[in-house]
């Protein structure tokens, strides 16, 4: 009987990474503005923030920005955040404006990382102030990153299997540590 060290972990990583690639690919290629949940309302509050990005080391700090929009008669708030100068600081929206916000539907949550209150699109009087292109760029980056990781870990898995098969065919016995 052979012992396949790391088999389970590699399989889990490969499957998880491929699911991330697939979810982002579906959102990138097949989700457009018409597929999103549309919320319309009058703005009751806009909160604009600039802050140090979380998770940064003290040697390399980045600045992030966030816009939080609260609508009258709509429970909760809607937000968009990103690195500075990436379009997340939306100062053209003010209290009293009638806006349309596009969000993911509940059944789209499992496709990618993010919250159900993240803004995918924002319009005021037919003018687009925030569009899906930022999310599409993020989807593309995640597809590339996790696609490469899937190939890398897939190659490790195949290498491990080939090596183990060769050792087994030479009747080399592996013992547990």
C-alpha positions in Angstrom: 0.0 0.0 0.0 1.4 3.4 -0.9 1.1 6.6 0.8 0.4 9.7 -1.4 1.5 12.6 0.7 -0.2 15.8 -0.1 -2.6 14.3 -2.6 -5.7 15.6 -0.8 -4.3 19.1 -0.3 -3.3 19.4 -3.9 -6.7 18.1 -5.1 -8.5 20.6 -2.9 -6.3 23.5 -4.0 -6.7 22.6 -7.7 -10.5 22.3 -7.4 -10.8 25.5 -5.4 -8.7 27.5 -7.8 -10.6 26.1 -10.8 -13.9 27.1 -9.2 -12.6 30.6 -8.6 -11.5 30.8 -12.3 -14.9 29.4 -13.4 -16.9 31.9 -11.3 -14.9 34.8 -12.5 -15.1 33.7 -16.1 -18.9 33.4 -15.9 -19.1 36.9 -14.4 -16.6 38.3 -16.9 -18.1 36.8 -20.1 -21.8 36.4 -19.3 -23.0 39.0 -16.7 -23.9 42.4 -18.0 -25.8 45.3 -16.6 -29.2 43.8 -17.5 -28.4 40.7 -15.4 -27.9 42.8 -12.2 -30.3 43.8 -9.6 -31.5 47.4 -10.1 -32.1 49.6 -7.1 -33.5 53.1 -7.6 -34.0 55.7 -5.0 -33.2 59.1 -3.6 -29.8 59.5 -1.8 -30.2 60.2 1.9 -26.5 60.2 2.7 -23.1 59.9 0.9 -20.0 59.0 2.9 -16.6 59.5 1.2 -13.6 58.0 2.9 -9.9 57.9 2.2 -7.9 55.5 4.4 -4.8 53.3 4.6 -5.5 50.0 2.9 -5.9 47.1 5.3 -3.3 44.3 5.2 -0.4 46.6 4.0 2.9 46.4 5.7 4.3 49.4 7.5 7.0 49.6 4.9 4.7 49.7 1.9 1.4 51.6 2.6 -1.2 52.2 0.0 -4.1 54.5 0.2 -7.7 53.3 -0.5 -10.9 55.2 -1.0 -14.5 54.3 -0.5 -17.9 55.7 -1.3 -20.9 54.6 0.8 -24.4 55.5 -0.4 -27.5 55.2 1.6 -30.9 55.5 -0.1 -34.2 56.7 1.4 -36.6 53.8 2.2 -34.0 51.2 1.3 -32.5 49.1 4.1 -28.7 49.2 4.4 -26.0 50.9 2.5 -24.2 50.4 -0.8 -20.5 50.7 -1.3 -17.6 50.7 -3.6 -13.9 50.7 -2.5 -10.6 50.4 -4.2 -7.1 51.8 -4.3 -6.9 55.6 -4.6 -7.6 57.0 -8.1 -9.4 53.9 -9.3 -12.9 55.4 -9.4 -14.2 54.4 -6.0 -14.3 58.0 -4.7 -17.6 59.2 -6.3 -18.0 62.8 -5.2 -20.5 63.7 -7.9 -23.3 62.1 -6.0 -25.0 64.2 -3.3 -27.8 64.0 -0.9 -31.2 64.3 -2.6 -30.0 62.9 -6.0 -32.1 60.2 -7.7 -29.8 57.4 -8.5 -29.8 53.9 -9.9 -27.5 51.4 -8.3 -26.7 48.0 -9.9 -25.9 45.1 -7.6 -25.4 41.4 -8.0 -28.5 39.2 -7.5 -28.4 36.8 -4.6 -27.8 33.8 -6.9 -24.7 35.5 -8.3 -22.9 35.8 -4.9 -21.2 32.4 -5.2 -19.5 33.3 -8.4 -16.9 35.6 -7.0 -15.5 37.3 -3.9 -17.4 40.3 -2.7 -20.5 41.5 -0.9 -24.1 41.7 -1.9 -24.0 45.4 -1.2 -21.0 46.1 -3.5 -21.9 48.6 -6.3 -21.4 47.2 -9.8 -22.9 50.2 -11.5 -24.1 53.7 -10.5 -26.1 56.1 -12.6 -27.6 59.5 -12.0 -30.0 61.1 -14.6 -28.8 58.6 -17.2 -25.1 59.5 -16.7 -22.9 56.6 -15.6 -20.7 57.5 -12.6 -19.4 54.0 -11.9 -19.6 51.1 -14.4 -18.9 47.4 -14.4 -15.6 47.7 -16.2 -13.8 47.8 -12.8 -15.4 44.5 -11.9 -14.6 43.1 -15.3 -11.0 44.0 -14.8 -11.0 42.4 -11.4 -12.6 39.2 -12.9 -9.9 39.1 -15.6 -7.1 39.5 -13.0 -8.6 36.7 -10.8 -9.0 34.4 -13.8 -5.4 34.9 -14.8 -3.9 34.6 -11.3 -5.9 31.5 -10.2 -5.6 30.0 -13.7 -1.8 30.1 -13.4 -2.0 28.7 -9.9 -4.3 25.9 -11.1 -1.8 25.0 -13.8 1.1 25.2 -11.3 -0.6 23.0 -8.7 -1.9 20.7 -11.4 1.7 20.2 -12.7 2.8 19.5 -9.1 0.0 16.9 -8.7 0.9 15.1 -12.0 4.6 15.2 -11.0 3.8 13.7 -7.6 1.7 11.0 -9.1 4.3 10.1 -11.7 7.1 10.0 -9.1 5.0 7.9 -6.7 4.1 5.4 -9.5 7.7 5.1 -10.5 8.8 4.5 -6.9 6.0 1.9 -6.5 7.0 0.1 -9.7 10.5 -0.2 -8.4 9.1 -1.7 -5.2 10.4 1.1 -3.1 8.4 1.2 0.1 7.6 4.5 1.7 7.1 4.5 5.4 5.2 7.0 7.5 7.2 9.4 9.6 
